[in-house]
Each structure stands twice: as C-alpha cells, then as structure tokens.
Amino acid sequence: MSHFQILIRFVFIAAFLAVGKVAAQSELEPLVVKANKEVGTEDADQTPVKESSSEVSEDSGEATDLKEEKRKAEVKALNGERELIEARMSLRAEKFKEEIAALKEEKELLALENSLAKERLSRELTELKAENERLSVKMDALSKELSLAGLESKKALMEELAALKLEEERLILSNSILSKKMEGELTGLRLEDTRLKLKRSALDVGVAELQAKLSMKEKGDLVDNIVYRDEEIMYLQEPFLDGVLHVSDRRIALNGPIWSGLADYVSERINFFNNESVEYPIFLVIDSSPGGSVMSGYKILKSMHGSTAPVFVVVKSYAASMAASIATLAERSYSYPNAVILHHQISWGVSG
C-alpha cells in the first residue's frame, strides 16, 4: 500500500467521523433543550392555574403527566439511541486507531526499508564509483601501454623494413651478378650443346654405317644358314643315322623351372604334333633346366607315355632333378658330350 493511498484513507475516515458526530449532536441536543423548556413552561404555567381553579389544574395535570411521560419516553429512547451511536462511534474510532497504528507501523517499516535500501544503494554506488575509478585508471594504464607498444612495434617494423630493403637491394645486386654468370654459363652450355650435337651427328653417321654393316652381315648369315628342306632327311622314323641325330621341326623346348604352366605347354604341343602325324618322333629339347615341381613333371611324363608318336629327349647343356628324371624315363634320350645330368633323392616334408 503506497503512502498516498494511506493518506487518502485516513482523510476519508476522519471526515466520516466528523460528519457523524455533527449529525448526532444536531439530533440529540434540540430534543433535550426542547424537553427542558417545555417542562419549565409547564411548571411555570401550572402555578397560576392551581391558584385559579383546582378542577382545571387536575385536568391539566393529568394531561401534562401523560405528555411528560410520553416526552420522557421519547427522551429516553433518544438518549438510548445516542448512547448506541456514541458506542458505535467509539468502536469505530478504536478500530480507526488500530488501523492508524498498523499504518504507522507499516509506514515506519517502509521508511526503514527505504532507508536501508537507500543505504545499500548508496554503498553499491560508492563501490561502483570506486570500481569505475579503478577501471578508469587501469584503462589509462592500458592505453599508455598500448600506445607504447604501438610505438615500439612501429619502430621495430621500421627497422625491419629498413633491413628488408637493404636485403632486397643486396639480393637484386646478387641476382644481377648471378644472372650475368648464368648468361655466361648458358652461352657456354649452348656452345657445348652445339659441340655435342655435332658429335652426335658424327656418331649417328657411324651408327648408321655400323647398322648397315650389321644388317648386311645378318643377311649374309641368313643366306649361309638356309637349310634346304629334304623331306626324306627332315622327317625320319629313325633320326639317329651314322652317328648323327637329325632333329626335325617337331621339337618342344623345355627350359627353366618346371611348373604347371610349362607342363601345360608341353602337353599341348605333344597333342598338336600327334594330330599332325603319329609316324615321326617328337623331340623334347632341354637346354638348361634345374627341375621343379614333381606333379608338373609327372604330368609331362604322362603326356609323353600317352603319345602315339614316340617322344625323344635331347639334353644339350644341363638337366637336374625332375628334368633329369624326364630324360631318364623317356623312350629314348640323347645328350651332348659335355651335358650334365644330375639325379638326386626326391625330398619331401610337411611344414606349417
């Protein structure tokens, strides 16, 4: 509840009490005065009447008594009503006093709270002012530090720029010197390149001459190595005649390690030559083979033994392990005088 509302309420109650008190006095006081006056006049009038006539006084006395009793009864009723109004007014005044006391207490409490809040606000304002002053001092110090740092960084930047400018000038001069040197070296390289081109041209001419000579020699060798086919000599059912082995073009080369791919190739060639003819022998020529897979070698042996045309083995240089076994287990085997055939016990084992 605000102070203004409390004041309005207090004024309204005071005005109401004042109006009620004035109304009570205006109603009660005239009755009392009138009653007293009438009673006085009646008493004043009764004396001459009593003196004049006793009958008239008796009649008027009875009438006066009735009026007096009626007036007293009215006065008593009015007095009772006045007392009731006064009691109500007194009760209302006490209640008003209690309300006024409560309002005064609330006013004092609010005043105390306002004072406390004002003190707190004053203390907070003081603290804020102190903090503001401290921050202002700190900001001034920081501003000075930043200004000093800016000046120092600007000075360092100027020094660095001066150093970079000197370095740039030095590099420009150095690059100019290097450019001159590189131009000289480039001129020398161009001269050397021209010299090399001349040498290369001379070498190309020599290589062309050598290639021409080599081509002529190869063609001469081809002419010398021409074999004139004689069907009776080339394909013989008995190729070894007069100490000379005649190997026809029905030959299969077996060189290097024996593996599944080589075994497939040999088997296919044996089948191919069998399809051409089963009368003339097939030659399995081993230049150099260290052997290899037992299963692949066994496949070659199965193809040799399953061939309708005879399969003869010729060892020219070296046959070892499975290659030596193929040469040994063939229907016929031939070898050059210096050929090496190496047999060994088949090794086996399990590893994991």
Secondary structure, 3 states (H helix, E strand, C coil): CCHHHHHHHHHHHHHHHHHHHHHHHHHHHHHHHHHHHHHHHHHHHHHHHHHHCHHHHHHHHHHHHHHHHHHHHHHHHHHHHHHHHHHHHHHHHHHHHHHHHHHHHHHHHHHHHHHHHHHHHHHHHHHHHHHHHHHHHHHHHHHHHHHHHHHHHHHHHHHHHHHHHHHHHHHHHHHHHHHHHHHHHHHHHHHHHHHHHHHHHHHHHHHHHHHHHHHHHHHHHHHHCCCCCCHHHHCCCCCEECCEECCCCCEEECCCCECHHHHHHHHHHHHHHHHHCCCCCEEEEEEEECCECHHHHHHHHHHHHHCCCCEEEEEEEEEECHHHHHHHHCCEEEECCCCEEECCCCCCCCCC
